[in-house]
Amino acid sequence: MVVARIVVIGGGPAGYEAALVAAQLDAEVTVIEADGAGGACVLSDCVPSKAFIASSDVVTGYRDTERFGVDAGGLDAVTVHATAVYDRVKRLALAQSADIQTKLIKSGVTFIHGHARMGAATLGHTHTVDVTPADGSAPMTVEATAVLLATGATPRLLPDAMPDGERILTWRQIYDLDTLPEHLIVIGSGVTGAEFASAYLAMGVEVTLVSSRDRVMPHEDADASTVIERVFRGRGMHILNNSRADKVRSTGDGVTVVLADGREVTGSHDLMAVGSIPNTGSLGLDDYGVAVAPGGYITTDRVSRTNVPGIYAAGDCTGVLPLASVAAMQGRIAMWHALGEAVSPLKLKSVAANVFTDPELATVGVSQADVDTGRVPARQVMVSLDGNARAKMEGFEGGFIKLFCRPASGLIVGGVVVAPRASELILPIAMAVENHLTVDQLAHTITIYPSISGSIAEAARQLMIHELG
Ligand SMILES: Cc1cc2nc3c(=O)[nH]c(=O)nc-3n(C[C@H](O)[C@H](O)[C@H](O)COP(=O)(O)OP(=O)(O)OC[C@H]3O[C@@H](n4cnc5c(N)ncnc54)[C@H](O)[C@@H]3O)c2cc1C
């Protein structure tokens, strides 16, 4: 039997999940990772940010407790020890990385700590990958029947706002501060910017969020981002909409942000959250003939193939959808395909996504924009959670459930949840979209009373009157 040799470049969710699948299918697998197992997702992006948000949620628990008849001393009585919070974040990330490395090694995967790029040439059906080990040992070339490129992405930098690691920071540097910022200016109001702005605000930090668009989270559901923006403002966040940041200067003990219209905003620290760029520049892709789209993203089809036979790509380096869950699925699909297993192409229609602000915003399936532009014919309903008994008990206002269904059949095609723990509440809608359930089926499900999920069934009930034809 000929054993397939798989080389995976990058050990994030795309790379390590692919490696586990390939090992399970008896391939000889090598993962080459420049940093640590779990990749940027585990070491500097997703896991640390959610661990940080977990600390901010603890502080949130002390907000407005008097309404519940509990005197906890108010937020002023809460002291956040920044270094303890950041140490916990980093410890948790390293522990998760170690768990993943152990799992890979137990599965028989060879894990090399080092930098990789495509080798000089193909040898018949064999690809070559050049590896520079991080421990300074001699460079080597590894041969593979198939290669997975899973190199992720890096924070985008602006030439006039270069991070110095002290006052001007990327989200990967912020956990090295030894205090909480007094006044944090967050540049960029996409998902990452909004999550950090929300968490630091909860921690008692003065926050200014600079958004180049007319609302925060411009790519999310407009009703949802409007609610969240209102909550942010109500809690005292300064939000500068339609404000493009041109320059950020460190003044030694603070920062000055210069906006395109000449206004200046001052604060103690600046967090740059203006997107990411794919890590594809130093992989030797041009020489190997691997097609790369403008912006540096590797072009793939729905089974993760590039244009070069035997070379696959997955995760943030492909620009398909920057989510750990999607990266992992792209990686698994690549290996199932490369190793001759039955495989379904990547489907994005039932991918659930969540913004971990307070409140959270979760979405799945078709969007309001799809419906409004006529791309998807659908009926919709938006049920406010203000009438939900559980939301009242928990003192939560302003949330909602939105549901989209096909006009005649009532098939559920999408939904939006704005609520605490929306990330957990979106699952029934995601299952409905994935499994082609109708609003009637969802409406007939007996839900817990009292529960927020009861409002999901309520939304389905409101959509039960179908238009005919
Ligand atoms: C702040 C933040 C929060 C996020 N939160 C969430 C979330 O809550 N949920 C969610 O689903 N997604 C979240 N994401 C997105 C998620 O982190 C990414 O989609 C995910 O990391 C993509 O995985 P990946 O395997 O493609 O790449 P990565 O996780 O970036 O891993 C790629 C790895 O490849 C390595 N590498 C690069 N080049 C080479 C080379 N030449 N040789 C060897 N190794 C190399 C890098 O060192 C890196 O470790 C978040 C992103 C950010 C920025």
The ligand as a Gaussian input file, in Angstrom:
#p B3LYP/6-31G(d) Opt

LIG

0 1
 C       -9.460000      39.251000      17.531000
 C      -10.075000      38.114000      16.763000
 C      -11.083000      37.369000      17.344000
 C      -11.647000      36.308000      16.648000
 N      -12.658000      35.612000      17.225000
 C      -13.237000      34.594000      16.557000
 C      -14.318000      33.878000      17.124000
 O      -14.767000      34.192000      18.233000
 N      -14.850000      32.850000      16.434000
 C      -14.373000      32.489000      15.197000
 O      -14.889000      31.532000      14.602000
 N      -13.348000      33.157000      14.626000
 C      -12.780000      34.189000      15.268000
 N      -11.760000      34.888000      14.692000
 C      -11.264000      34.453000      13.385000
 C      -10.334000      33.242000      13.541000
 O       -9.322000      33.550000      14.487000
 C       -9.713000      32.876000      12.199000
 O      -10.736000      32.702000      11.260000
 C       -8.875000      31.608000      12.320000
 O       -7.760000      31.871000      13.124000
 C       -8.407000      31.119000      10.961000
 O       -7.669000      29.959000      11.141000
 P       -6.442000      29.603000      10.168000
 O       -6.073000      28.192000      10.491000
 O       -6.778000      29.935000       8.777000
 O       -5.275000      30.597000      10.550000
 P       -4.509000      30.979000      11.881000
 O       -5.262000      30.654000      13.094000
 O       -4.100000      32.386000      11.632000
 O       -3.222000      30.049000      11.851000
 C       -2.282000      30.131000      10.804000
 C       -0.931000      29.747000      11.343000
 O       -0.034000      29.607000      10.249000
 C        1.257000      29.962000      10.687000
 N        2.079000      30.304000       9.525000
 C        1.916000      31.347000       8.676000
 N        2.847000      31.310000       7.701000
 C        3.610000      30.221000       7.958000
 C        4.734000      29.649000       7.307000
 N        5.212000      30.160000       6.173000
 N        5.303000      28.546000       7.860000
 C        4.798000      27.999000       8.999000
 N        3.731000      28.492000       9.644000
 C        3.139000      29.583000       9.124000
 C        1.026000      31.153000      11.604000
 O        2.078000      31.230000      12.538000
 C       -0.300000      30.803000      12.253000
 O       -0.088000      30.265000      13.531000
 C      -11.185000      35.974000      15.350000
 C      -10.175000      36.736000      14.756000
 C       -9.647000      37.804000      15.451000
 C       -8.585000      38.622000      14.787000

